[in-house]
């Protein structure tokens, strides 16, 4: 098998797993944040701030995975 074909396969699988992990991470973050906001409306600003910081970290990891997939593709 051609080594470049394996690189494309790895890049595709990696991108798919990154997208799946990002979606699951943000979903697991947003659900409890919504529940916490519903239970304590006075803490909405604190909860929102914490949720945005955590979502940014999750997206950063997703972008890192995407960069690695691009490196594998264009190697």
mmCIF file of the N, C-alpha and C atoms, coordinates in Angstrom:
data_MODEL
# 
_entry.id   MODEL 
# 
loop_
_atom_site.group_PDB 
_atom_site.id 
_atom_site.type_symbol 
_atom_site.label_atom_id 
_atom_site.label_alt_id 
_atom_site.label_comp_id 
_atom_site.label_asym_id 
_atom_site.label_entity_id 
_atom_site.label_seq_id 
_atom_site.pdbx_PDB_ins_code 
_atom_site.Cartn_x 
_atom_site.Cartn_y 
_atom_site.Cartn_z 
_atom_site.occupancy 
_atom_site.B_iso_or_equiv 
_atom_site.pdbx_formal_charge 
_atom_site.auth_seq_id 
_atom_site.auth_comp_id 
_atom_site.auth_asym_id 
_atom_site.auth_atom_id 
_atom_site.pdbx_PDB_model_num 
ATOM 1   N N  . UNK A 1 1  ? 0.837   -1.172 0.000  1.00 0.00 ? 1  UNK A N  1 
ATOM 2   C CA . UNK A 1 1  ? 0.000   0.000  0.000  1.00 0.00 ? 1  UNK A CA 1 
ATOM 3   C C  . UNK A 1 1  ? 0.891   1.247  0.000  1.00 0.00 ? 1  UNK A C  1 
ATOM 4   N N  . UNK A 1 2  ? 0.457   2.249  -0.718 1.00 0.00 ? 2  UNK A N  1 
ATOM 5   C CA . UNK A 1 2  ? 1.189   3.499  -0.858 1.00 0.00 ? 2  UNK A CA 1 
ATOM 6   C C  . UNK A 1 2  ? 1.224   4.258  0.475  1.00 0.00 ? 2  UNK A C  1 
ATOM 7   N N  . UNK A 1 3  ? 2.405   4.694  0.908  1.00 0.00 ? 3  UNK A N  1 
ATOM 8   C CA . UNK A 1 3  ? 2.473   5.426  2.187  1.00 0.00 ? 3  UNK A CA 1 
ATOM 9   C C  . UNK A 1 3  ? 1.648   6.710  2.208  1.00 0.00 ? 3  UNK A C  1 
ATOM 10  N N  . UNK A 1 4  ? 1.506   7.362  1.055  1.00 0.00 ? 4  UNK A N  1 
ATOM 11  C CA . UNK A 1 4  ? 0.700   8.582  1.057  1.00 0.00 ? 4  UNK A CA 1 
ATOM 12  C C  . UNK A 1 4  ? -0.781  8.260  1.254  1.00 0.00 ? 4  UNK A C  1 
ATOM 13  N N  . UNK A 1 5  ? -1.197  7.085  0.809  1.00 0.00 ? 5  UNK A N  1 
ATOM 14  C CA . UNK A 1 5  ? -2.587  6.676  1.032  1.00 0.00 ? 5  UNK A CA 1 
ATOM 15  C C  . UNK A 1 5  ? -2.847  6.466  2.522  1.00 0.00 ? 5  UNK A C  1 
ATOM 16  N N  . UNK A 1 6  ? -1.866  5.922  3.213  1.00 0.00 ? 6  UNK A N  1 
ATOM 17  C CA . UNK A 1 6  ? -2.015  5.748  4.662  1.00 0.00 ? 6  UNK A CA 1 
ATOM 18  C C  . UNK A 1 6  ? -2.053  7.099  5.379  1.00 0.00 ? 6  UNK A C  1 
ATOM 19  N N  . UNK A 1 7  ? -1.294  8.069  4.870  1.00 0.00 ? 7  UNK A N  1 
ATOM 20  C CA . UNK A 1 7  ? -1.323  9.408  5.469  1.00 0.00 ? 7  UNK A CA 1 
ATOM 21  C C  . UNK A 1 7  ? -2.700  10.035 5.285  1.00 0.00 ? 7  UNK A C  1 
ATOM 22  N N  . UNK A 1 8  ? -3.285  9.861  4.093  1.00 0.00 ? 8  UNK A N  1 
ATOM 23  C CA . UNK A 1 8  ? -4.627  10.391 3.861  1.00 0.00 ? 8  UNK A CA 1 
ATOM 24  C C  . UNK A 1 8  ? -5.655  9.690  4.745  1.00 0.00 ? 8  UNK A C  1 
ATOM 25  N N  . UNK A 1 9  ? -5.509  8.383  4.896  1.00 0.00 ? 9  UNK A N  1 
ATOM 26  C CA . UNK A 1 9  ? -6.414  7.627  5.757  1.00 0.00 ? 9  UNK A CA 1 
ATOM 27  C C  . UNK A 1 9  ? -6.290  8.095  7.207  1.00 0.00 ? 9  UNK A C  1 
ATOM 28  N N  . UNK A 1 10 ? -5.061  8.282  7.671  1.00 0.00 ? 10 UNK A N  1 
ATOM 29  C CA . UNK A 1 10 ? -4.836  8.761  9.032  1.00 0.00 ? 10 UNK A CA 1 
ATOM 30  C C  . UNK A 1 10 ? -5.382  10.160 9.246  1.00 0.00 ? 10 UNK A C  1 
ATOM 31  N N  . UNK A 1 11 ? -5.210  11.011 8.241  1.00 0.00 ? 11 UNK A N  1 
ATOM 32  C CA . UNK A 1 11 ? -5.726  12.384 8.353  1.00 0.00 ? 11 UNK A CA 1 
ATOM 33  C C  . UNK A 1 11 ? -7.245  12.387 8.400  1.00 0.00 ? 11 UNK A C  1 
ATOM 34  N N  . UNK A 1 12 ? -7.869  11.574 7.578  1.00 0.00 ? 12 UNK A N  1 
ATOM 35  C CA . UNK A 1 12 ? -9.328  11.504 7.578  1.00 0.00 ? 12 UNK A CA 1 
ATOM 36  C C  . UNK A 1 12 ? -9.879  10.954 8.877  1.00 0.00 ? 12 UNK A C  1 
ATOM 37  N N  . UNK A 1 13 ? -9.291  9.870  9.352  1.00 0.00 ? 13 UNK A N  1 
ATOM 38  C CA . UNK A 1 13 ? -9.744  9.297  10.623 1.00 0.00 ? 13 UNK A CA 1 
ATOM 39  C C  . UNK A 1 13 ? -9.484  10.255 11.789 1.00 0.00 ? 13 UNK A C  1 
ATOM 40  N N  . UNK A 1 14 ? -8.331  10.903 11.759 1.00 0.00 ? 14 UNK A N  1 
ATOM 41  C CA . UNK A 1 14 ? -8.017  11.852 12.825 1.00 0.00 ? 14 UNK A CA 1 
ATOM 42  C C  . UNK A 1 14 ? -8.970  13.025 12.856 1.00 0.00 ? 14 UNK A C  1 
ATOM 43  N N  . UNK A 1 15 ? -9.303  13.548 11.681 1.00 0.00 ? 15 UNK A N  1 
ATOM 44  C CA . UNK A 1 15 ? -10.232 14.669 11.620 1.00 0.00 ? 15 UNK A CA 1 
ATOM 45  C C  . UNK A 1 15 ? -11.614 14.263 12.112 1.00 0.00 ? 15 UNK A C  1 
ATOM 46  N N  . UNK A 1 16 ? -12.047 13.081 11.733 1.00 0.00 ? 16 UNK A N  1 
ATOM 47  C CA . UNK A 1 16 ? -13.348 12.591 12.194 1.00 0.00 ? 16 UNK A CA 1 
ATOM 48  C C  . UNK A 1 16 ? -13.389 12.400 13.700 1.00 0.00 ? 16 UNK A C  1 
ATOM 49  N N  . UNK A 1 17 ? -12.335 11.837 14.243 1.00 0.00 ? 17 UNK A N  1 
ATOM 50  C CA . UNK A 1 17 ? -12.292 11.637 15.696 1.00 0.00 ? 17 UNK A CA 1 
ATOM 51  C C  . UNK A 1 17 ? -12.224 12.965 16.444 1.00 0.00 ? 17 UNK A C  1 
ATOM 52  N N  . UNK A 1 18 ? -11.497 13.927 15.885 1.00 0.00 ? 18 UNK A N  1 
ATOM 53  C CA . UNK A 1 18 ? -11.427 15.246 16.516 1.00 0.00 ? 18 UNK A CA 1 
ATOM 54  C C  . UNK A 1 18 ? -12.804 15.901 16.520 1.00 0.00 ? 18 UNK A C  1 
ATOM 55  N N  . UNK A 1 19 ? -13.509 15.816 15.401 1.00 0.00 ? 19 UNK A N  1 
ATOM 56  C CA . UNK A 1 19 ? -14.850 16.410 15.328 1.00 0.00 ? 19 UNK A CA 1 
ATOM 57  C C  . UNK A 1 19 ? -15.804 15.722 16.297 1.00 0.00 ? 19 UNK A C  1 
ATOM 58  N N  . UNK A 1 20 ? -15.715 14.407 16.384 1.00 0.00 ? 20 UNK A N  1 
ATOM 59  C CA . UNK A 1 20 ? -16.557 13.661 17.306 1.00 0.00 ? 20 UNK A CA 1 
ATOM 60  C C  . UNK A 1 20 ? -16.246 14.031 18.757 1.00 0.00 ? 20 UNK A C  1 
ATOM 61  N N  . UNK A 1 21 ? -14.979 14.086 19.088 1.00 0.00 ? 21 UNK A N  1 
ATOM 62  C CA . UNK A 1 21 ? -14.592 14.436 20.448 1.00 0.00 ? 21 UNK A CA 1 
ATOM 63  C C  . UNK A 1 21 ? -14.975 15.853 20.830 1.00 0.00 ? 21 UNK A C  1 
ATOM 64  N N  . UNK A 1 22 ? -14.849 16.764 19.874 1.00 0.00 ? 22 UNK A N  1 
ATOM 65  C CA . UNK A 1 22 ? -15.222 18.150 20.143 1.00 0.00 ? 22 UNK A CA 1 
ATOM 66  C C  . UNK A 1 22 ? -16.723 18.275 20.386 1.00 0.00 ? 22 UNK A C  1 
ATOM 67  N N  . UNK A 1 23 ? -17.497 17.614 19.561 1.00 0.00 ? 23 UNK A N  1 
ATOM 68  C CA . UNK A 1 23 ? -18.945 17.651 19.738 1.00 0.00 ? 23 UNK A CA 1 
ATOM 69  C C  . UNK A 1 23 ? -19.380 17.060 21.070 1.00 0.00 ? 23 UNK A C  1 
ATOM 70  N N  . UNK A 1 24 ? -18.782 15.935 21.422 1.00 0.00 ? 24 UNK A N  1 
ATOM 71  C CA . UNK A 1 24 ? -19.110 15.328 22.711 1.00 0.00 ? 24 UNK A CA 1 
ATOM 72  C C  . UNK A 1 24 ? -18.669 16.214 23.883 1.00 0.00 ? 24 UNK A C  1 
ATOM 73  N N  . UNK A 1 25 ? -17.496 16.808 23.763 1.00 0.00 ? 25 UNK A N  1 
ATOM 74  C CA . UNK A 1 25 ? -16.997 17.656 24.844 1.00 0.00 ? 25 UNK A CA 1 
ATOM 75  C C  . UNK A 1 25 ? -17.862 18.877 25.074 1.00 0.00 ? 25 UNK A C  1 
ATOM 76  N N  . UNK A 1 26 ? -18.235 19.536 24.002 1.00 0.00 ? 26 UNK A N  1 
ATOM 77  C CA . UNK A 1 26 ? -19.069 20.727 24.150 1.00 0.00 ? 26 UNK A CA 1 
ATOM 78  C C  . UNK A 1 26 ? -20.470 20.338 24.609 1.00 0.00 ? 26 UNK A C  1 
ATOM 79  N N  . UNK A 1 27 ? -20.966 19.211 24.147 1.00 0.00 ? 27 UNK A N  1 
ATOM 80  C CA . UNK A 1 27 ? -22.273 18.749 24.607 1.00 0.00 ? 27 UNK A CA 1 
ATOM 81  C C  . UNK A 1 27 ? -22.278 18.427 26.093 1.00 0.00 ? 27 UNK A C  1 
ATOM 82  N N  . UNK A 1 28 ? -21.221 17.780 26.543 1.00 0.00 ? 28 UNK A N  1 
ATOM 83  C CA . UNK A 1 28 ? -21.126 17.469 27.974 1.00 0.00 ? 28 UNK A CA 1 
ATOM 84  C C  . UNK A 1 28 ? -20.889 18.708 28.811 1.00 0.00 ? 28 UNK A C  1 
ATOM 85  N N  . UNK A 1 29 ? -20.400 19.755 28.192 1.00 0.00 ? 29 UNK A N  1 
ATOM 86  C CA . UNK A 1 29 ? -20.192 21.011 28.899 1.00 0.00 ? 29 UNK A CA 1 
ATOM 87  C C  . UNK A 1 29 ? -21.470 21.842 28.952 1.00 0.00 ? 29 UNK A C  1 
ATOM 88  N N  . UNK A 1 30 ? -22.160 21.941 27.839 1.00 0.00 ? 30 UNK A N  1 
ATOM 89  C CA . UNK A 1 30 ? -23.313 22.831 27.745 1.00 0.00 ? 30 UNK A CA 1 
ATOM 90  C C  . UNK A 1 30 ? -24.528 22.298 28.510 1.00 0.00 ? 30 UNK A C  1 
ATOM 91  N N  . UNK A 1 31 ? -24.741 20.999 28.501 1.00 0.00 ? 31 UNK A N  1 
ATOM 92  C CA . UNK A 1 31 ? -25.893 20.422 29.198 1.00 0.00 ? 31 UNK A CA 1 
ATOM 93  C C  . UNK A 1 31 ? -25.910 20.742 30.686 1.00 0.00 ? 31 UNK A C  1 
ATOM 94  N N  . UNK A 1 32 ? -24.866 20.393 31.408 1.00 0.00 ? 32 UNK A N  1 
ATOM 95  C CA . UNK A 1 32 ? -24.842 20.732 32.839 1.00 0.00 ? 32 UNK A CA 1 
ATOM 96  C C  . UNK A 1 32 ? -24.842 22.240 33.108 1.00 0.00 ? 32 UNK A C  1 
ATOM 97  N N  . UNK A 1 33 ? -24.267 23.025 32.205 1.00 0.00 ? 33 UNK A N  1 
ATOM 98  C CA . UNK A 1 33 ? -24.294 24.479 32.397 1.00 0.00 ? 33 UNK A CA 1 
ATOM 99  C C  . UNK A 1 33 ? -25.727 24.998 32.295 1.00 0.00 ? 33 UNK A C  1 
ATOM 100 N N  . UNK A 1 34 ? -26.491 24.453 31.366 1.00 0.00 ? 34 UNK A N  1 
ATOM 101 C CA . UNK A 1 34 ? -27.900 24.857 31.253 1.00 0.00 ? 34 UNK A CA 1 
ATOM 102 C C  . UNK A 1 34 ? -28.690 24.445 32.491 1.00 0.00 ? 34 UNK A C  1 
ATOM 103 N N  . UNK A 1 35 ? -28.423 23.241 32.979 1.00 0.00 ? 35 UNK A N  1 
ATOM 104 C CA . UNK A 1 35 ? -29.111 22.784 34.190 1.00 0.00 ? 35 UNK A CA 1 
ATOM 105 C C  . UNK A 1 35 ? -28.741 23.668 35.388 1.00 0.00 ? 35 UNK A C  1 
ATOM 106 N N  . UNK A 1 36 ? -27.468 24.019 35.497 1.00 0.00 ? 36 UNK A N  1 
ATOM 107 C CA . UNK A 1 36 ? -27.031 24.862 36.608 1.00 0.00 ? 36 UNK A CA 1 
ATOM 108 C C  . UNK A 1 36 ? -27.656 26.250 36.524 1.00 0.00 ? 36 UNK A C  1 
ATOM 109 N N  . UNK A 1 37 ? -27.775 26.773 35.315 1.00 0.00 ? 37 UNK A N  1 
ATOM 110 C CA . UNK A 1 37 ? -28.408 28.080 35.142 1.00 0.00 ? 37 UNK A CA 1 
ATOM 111 C C  . UNK A 1 37 ? -29.888 28.023 35.503 1.00 0.00 ? 37 UNK A C  1 
ATOM 112 N N  . UNK A 1 38 ? -30.541 26.914 35.155 1.00 0.00 ? 38 UNK A N  1 
ATOM 113 C CA . UNK A 1 38 ? -31.959 26.775 35.490 1.00 0.00 ? 38 UNK A CA 1 
ATOM 114 C C  . UNK A 1 38 ? -32.160 26.656 36.999 1.00 0.00 ? 38 UNK A C  1 
ATOM 115 N N  . UNK A 1 39 ? -31.224 26.025 37.681 1.00 0.00 ? 39 UNK A N  1 
ATOM 116 C CA . UNK A 1 39 ? -31.369 25.855 39.131 1.00 0.00 ? 39 UNK A CA 1 
ATOM 117 C C  . UNK A 1 39 ? -30.971 27.104 39.911 1.00 0.00 ? 39 UNK A C  1 
ATOM 118 N N  . UNK A 1 40 ? -29.987 27.835 39.401 1.00 0.00 ? 40 UNK A N  1 
ATOM 119 C CA . UNK A 1 40 ? -29.517 29.036 40.101 1.00 0.00 ? 40 UNK A CA 1 
ATOM 120 C C  . UNK A 1 40 ? -29.390 30.194 39.101 1.00 0.00 ? 40 UNK A C  1 
ATOM 121 N N  . UNK A 1 41 ? -30.481 30.838 38.789 1.00 0.00 ? 41 UNK A N  1 
ATOM 122 C CA . UNK A 1 41 ? -30.428 31.930 37.801 1.00 0.00 ? 41 UNK A CA 1 
ATOM 123 C C  . UNK A 1 41 ? -29.517 33.091 38.213 1.00 0.00 ? 41 UNK A C  1 
ATOM 124 N N  . UNK A 1 42 ? -29.328 33.275 39.506 1.00 0.00 ? 42 UNK A N  1 
ATOM 125 C CA . UNK A 1 42 ? -28.470 34.382 39.944 1.00 0.00 ? 42 UNK A CA 1 
ATOM 126 C C  . UNK A 1 42 ? -26.999 34.131 39.642 1.00 0.00 ? 42 UNK A C  1 
ATOM 127 N N  . UNK A 1 43 ? -26.616 32.907 39.362 1.00 0.00 ? 43 UNK A N  1 
ATOM 128 C CA . UNK A 1 43 ? -25.223 32.572 39.048 1.00 0.00 ? 43 UNK A CA 1 
ATOM 129 C C  . UNK A 1 43 ? -24.978 32.448 37.543 1.00 0.00 ? 43 UNK A C  1 
ATOM 130 N N  . UNK A 1 44 ? -25.886 32.956 36.740 1.00 0.00 ? 44 UNK A N  1 
ATOM 131 C CA . UNK A 1 44 ? -25.796 32.791 35.287 1.00 0.00 ? 44 UNK A CA 1 
ATOM 132 C C  . UNK A 1 44 ? -24.503 33.355 34.715 1.00 0.00 ? 44 UNK A C  1 
ATOM 133 N N  . UNK A 1 45 ? -24.094 34.538 35.146 1.00 0.00 ? 45 UNK A N  1 
ATOM 134 C CA . UNK A 1 45 ? -22.880 35.157 34.589 1.00 0.00 ? 45 UNK A CA 1 
ATOM 135 C C  . UNK A 1 45 ? -21.628 34.352 34.900 1.00 0.00 ? 45 UNK A C  1 
ATOM 136 N N  . UNK A 1 46 ? -21.516 33.849 36.122 1.00 0.00 ? 46 UNK A N  1 
ATOM 137 C CA . UNK A 1 46 ? -20.356 33.029 36.481 1.00 0.00 ? 46 UNK A CA 1 
ATOM 138 C C  . UNK A 1 46 ? -20.329 31.727 35.699 1.00 0.00 ? 46 UNK A C  1 
ATOM 139 N N  . UNK A 1 47 ? -21.488 31.103 35.575 1.00 0.00 ? 47 UNK A N  1 
ATOM 140 C CA . UNK A 1 47 ? -21.581 29.835 34.844 1.00 0.00 ? 47 UNK A CA 1 
ATOM 141 C C  . UNK A 1 47 ? -21.238 30.050 33.376 1.00 0.00 ? 47 UNK A C  1 
ATOM 142 N N  . UNK A 1 48 ? -21.771 31.124 32.789 1.00 0.00 ? 48 UNK A N  1 
ATOM 143 C CA . UNK A 1 48 ? -21.516 31.415 31.377 1.00 0.00 ? 48 UNK A CA 1 
ATOM 144 C C  . UNK A 1 48 ? -20.032 31.667 31.128 1.00 0.00 ? 48 UNK A C  1 
ATOM 145 N N  . UNK A 1 49 ? -19.396 32.420 32.009 1.00 0.00 ? 49 UNK A N  1 
ATOM 146 C CA . UNK A 1 49 ? -17.977 32.717 31.844 1.00 0.00 ? 49 UNK A CA 1 
ATOM 147 C C  . UNK A 1 49 ? -17.141 31.447 31.897 1.00 0.00 ? 49 UNK A C  1 
ATOM 148 N N  . UNK A 1 50 ? -17.425 30.610 32.879 1.00 0.00 ? 50 UNK A N  1 
ATOM 149 C CA . UNK A 1 50 ? -16.691 29.354 32.999 1.00 0.00 ? 50 UNK A CA 1 
ATOM 150 C C  . UNK A 1 50 ? -16.933 28.459 31.796 1.00 0.00 ? 50 UNK A C  1 
ATOM 151 N N  . UNK A 1 51 ? -18.165 28.433 31.306 1.00 0.00 ? 51 UNK A N  1 
ATOM 152 C CA . UNK A 1 51 ? -18.495 27.596 30.157 1.00 0.00 ? 51 UNK A CA 1 
ATOM 153 C C  . UNK A 1 51 ? -17.772 28.088 28.902 1.00 0.00 ? 51 UNK A C  1 
ATOM 154 N N  . UNK A 1 52 ? -17.692 29.391 28.706 1.00 0.00 ? 52 UNK A N  1 
ATOM 155 C CA . UNK A 1 52 ? -17.022 29.929 27.523 1.00 0.00 ? 52 UNK A CA 1 
ATOM 156 C C  . UNK A 1 52 ? -15.527 29.630 27.555 1.00 0.00 ? 52 UNK A C  1 
ATOM 157 N N  . UNK A 1 53 ? -14.908 29.743 28.711 1.00 0.00 ? 53 UNK A N  1 
ATOM 158 C CA . UNK A 1 53 ? -13.483 29.422 28.825 1.00 0.00 ? 53 UNK A CA 1 
ATOM 159 C C  . UNK A 1 53 ? -13.242 27.939 28.524 1.00 0.00 ? 53 UNK A C  1 
ATOM 160 N N  . UNK A 1 54 ? -14.068 27.076 29.082 1.00 0.00 ? 54 UNK A N  1 
ATOM 161 C CA . UNK A 1 54 ? -13.909 25.640 28.836 1.00 0.00 ? 54 UNK A CA 1 
ATOM 162 C C  . UNK A 1 54 ? -14.174 25.293 27.369 1.00 0.00 ? 54 UNK A C  1 
ATOM 163 N N  . UNK A 1 55 ? -15.165 25.924 26.754 1.00 0.00 ? 55 UNK A N  1 
ATOM 164 C CA . UNK A 1 55 ? -15.444 25.669 25.343 1.00 0.00 ? 55 UNK A CA 1 
ATOM 165 C C  . UNK A 1 55 ? -14.284 26.140 24.466 1.00 0.00 ? 55 UNK A C  1 
ATOM 166 N N  . UNK A 1 56 ? -13.659 27.245 24.826 1.00 0.00 ? 56 UNK A N  1 
ATOM 167 C CA . UNK A 1 56 ? -12.503 27.728 24.067 1.00 0.00 ? 56 UNK A CA 1 
ATOM 168 C C  . UNK A 1 56 ? -11.342 26.739 24.159 1.00 0.00 ? 56 UNK A C  1 
ATOM 169 N N  . UNK A 1 57 ? -11.143 26.154 25.326 1.00 0.00 ? 57 UNK A N  1 
ATOM 170 C CA . UNK A 1 57 ? -10.085 25.147 25.465 1.00 0.00 ? 57 UNK A CA 1 
ATOM 171 C C  . UNK A 1 57 ? -10.390 23.907 24.634 1.00 0.00 ? 57 UNK A C  1 
ATOM 172 N N  . UNK A 1 58 ? -11.642 23.497 24.610 1.00 0.00 ? 58 UNK A N  1 
ATOM 173 C CA . UNK A 1 58 ? -12.032 22.335 23.801 1.00 0.00 ? 58 UNK A CA 1 
ATOM 174 C C  . UNK A 1 58 ? -11.815 22.631 22.323 1.00 0.00 ? 58 UNK A C  1 
ATOM 175 N N  . UNK A 1 59 ? -12.198 23.826 21.889 1.00 0.00 ? 59 UNK A N  1 
ATOM 176 C CA . UNK A 1 59 ? -12.005 24.205 20.486 1.00 0.00 ? 59 UNK A CA 1 
ATOM 177 C C  . UNK A 1 59 ? -10.524 24.304 20.150 1.00 0.00 ? 59 UNK A C  1 
ATOM 178 N N  . UNK A 1 60 ? -9.699  24.736 21.091 1.00 0.00 ? 60 UNK A N  1 
ATOM 179 C CA . UNK A 1 60 ? -8.255  24.797 20.858 1.00 0.00 ? 60 UNK A CA 1 
ATOM 180 C C  . UNK A 1 60 ? -7.669  23.424 20.596 1.00 0.00 ? 60 UNK A C  1 
ATOM 181 N N  . UNK A 1 61 ? -8.108  22.443 21.352 1.00 0.00 ? 61 UNK A N  1 
ATOM 182 C CA . UNK A 1 61 ? -7.646  21.072 21.132 1.00 0.00 ? 61 UNK A CA 1 
ATOM 183 C C  . UNK A 1 61 ? -8.116  20.572 19.768 1.00 0.00 ? 61 UNK A C  1 
ATOM 184 N N  . UNK A 1 62 ? -9.336  20.947 19.374 1.00 0.00 ? 62 UNK A N  1 
ATOM 185 C CA . UNK A 1 62 ? -9.857  20.551 18.068 1.00 0.00 ? 62 UNK A CA 1 
ATOM 186 C C  . UNK A 1 62 ? -9.030  21.165 16.943 1.00 0.00 ? 62 UNK A C  1 
ATOM 187 N N  . UNK A 1 63 ? -8.656  22.424 17.090 1.00 0.00 ? 63 UNK A N  1 
ATOM 188 C CA . UNK A 1 63 ? -7.827  23.053 16.066 1.00 0.00 ? 63 UNK A CA 1 
ATOM 189 C C  . UNK A 1 63 ? -6.446  22.428 15.993 1.00 0.00 ? 63 UNK A C  1 
ATOM 190 N N  . UNK A 1 64 ? -5.912  22.038 17.137 1.00 0.00 ? 64 UNK A N  1 
ATOM 191 C CA . UNK A 1 64 ? -4.623  21.344 17.152 1.00 0.00 ? 64 UNK A CA 1 
ATOM 192 C C  . UNK A 1 64 ? -4.724  20.030 16.382 1.00 0.00 ? 64 UNK A C  1 
ATOM 193 N N  . UNK A 1 65 ? -5.791  19.280 16.601 1.00 0.00 ? 65 UNK A N  1 
ATOM 194 C CA . UNK A 1 65 ? -5.991  18.029 15.863 1.00 0.00 ? 65 UNK A CA 1 
ATOM 195 C C  . UNK A 1 65 ? -6.152  18.259 14.377 1.00 0.00 ? 65 UNK A C  1 
ATOM 196 N N  . UNK A 1 66 ? -6.819  19.340 13.999 1.00 0.00 ? 66 UNK A N  1 
ATOM 197 C CA . UNK A 1 66 ? -6.985  19.667 12.592 1.00 0.00 ? 66 UNK A CA 1 
ATOM 198 C C  . UNK A 1 66 ? -5.646  20.023 11.945 1.00 0.00 ? 66 UNK A C  1 
ATOM 199 N N  . UNK A 1 67 ? -4.802  20.739 12.655 1.00 0.00 ? 67 UNK A N  1 
ATOM 200 C CA . UNK A 1 67 ? -3.472  21.083 12.140 1.00 0.00 ? 67 UNK A CA 1 
ATOM 201 C C  . UNK A 1 67 ? -2.652  19.821 11.929 1.00 0.00 ? 67 UNK A C  1 
ATOM 202 N N  . UNK A 1 68 ? -2.719  18.895 12.866 1.00 0.00 ? 68 UNK A N  1 
ATOM 203 C CA . UNK A 1 68 ? -1.998  17.637 12.712 1.00 0.00 ? 68 UNK A CA 1 
ATOM 204 C C  . UNK A 1 68 ? -2.514  16.873 11.488 1.00 0.00 ? 68 UNK A C  1 
ATOM 205 N N  . UNK A 1 69 ? -3.822  16.873 11.264 1.00 0.00 ? 69 UNK A N  1 
ATOM 206 C CA . UNK A 1 69 ? -4.378  16.205 10.085 1.00 0.00 ? 69 UNK A CA 1 
ATOM 207 C C  . UNK A 1 69 ? -3.883  16.874 8.810  1.00 0.00 ? 69 UNK A C  1 
ATOM 208 N N  . UNK A 1 70 ? -3.814  18.208 8.781  1.00 0.00 ? 70 UNK A N  1 
ATOM 209 C CA . UNK A 1 70 ? -3.284  18.903 7.604  1.00 0.00 ? 70 UNK A CA 1 
ATOM 210 C C  . UNK A 1 70 ? -1.821  18.566 7.377  1.00 0.00 ? 70 UNK A C  1 
ATOM 211 N N  . UNK A 1 71 ? -1.060  18.456 8.446  1.00 0.00 ? 71 UNK A N  1 
ATOM 212 C CA . UNK A 1 71 ? 0.352   18.098 8.305  1.00 0.00 ? 71 UNK A CA 1 
ATOM 213 C C  . UNK A 1 71 ? 0.467   16.713 7.705  1.00 0.00 ? 71 UNK A C  1 
ATOM 214 N N  . UNK A 1 72 ? -0.362  15.780 8.141  1.00 0.00 ? 72 UNK A N  1 
ATOM 215 C CA . UNK A 1 72 ? -0.327  14.437 7.563  1.00 0.00 ? 72 UNK A CA 1 
ATOM 216 C C  . UNK A 1 72 ? -0.731  14.445 6.093  1.00 0.00 ? 72 UNK A C  1 
ATOM 217 N N  . UNK A 1 73 ? -1.699  15.288 5.743  1.00 0.00 ? 73 UNK A N  1 
ATOM 218 C CA . UNK A 1 73 ? -2.189  15.320 4.370  1.00 0.00 ? 73 UNK A CA 1 
ATOM 219 C C  . UNK A 1 73 ? -1.160  15.915 3.417  1.00 0.00 ? 73 UNK A C  1 
ATOM 220 N N  . UNK A 1 74 ? -0.541  17.002 3.803  1.00 0.00 ? 74 UNK A N  1 
ATOM 221 C CA . UNK A 1 74 ? 0.349   17.723 2.892  1.00 0.00 ? 74 UNK A CA 1 
ATOM 222 C C  . UNK A 1 74 ? 1.817   17.425 3.134  1.00 0.00 ? 74 UNK A C  1 
ATOM 223 N N  . UNK A 1 75 ? 2.105   16.333 3.764  1.00 0.00 ? 75 UNK A N  1 
ATOM 224 C CA . UNK A 1 75 ? 3.486   15.930 4.051  1.00 0.00 ? 75 UNK A CA 1 
ATOM 225 C C  . UNK A 1 75 ? 4.175   15.486 2.792  1.00 0.00 ? 75 UNK A C  1 
# 
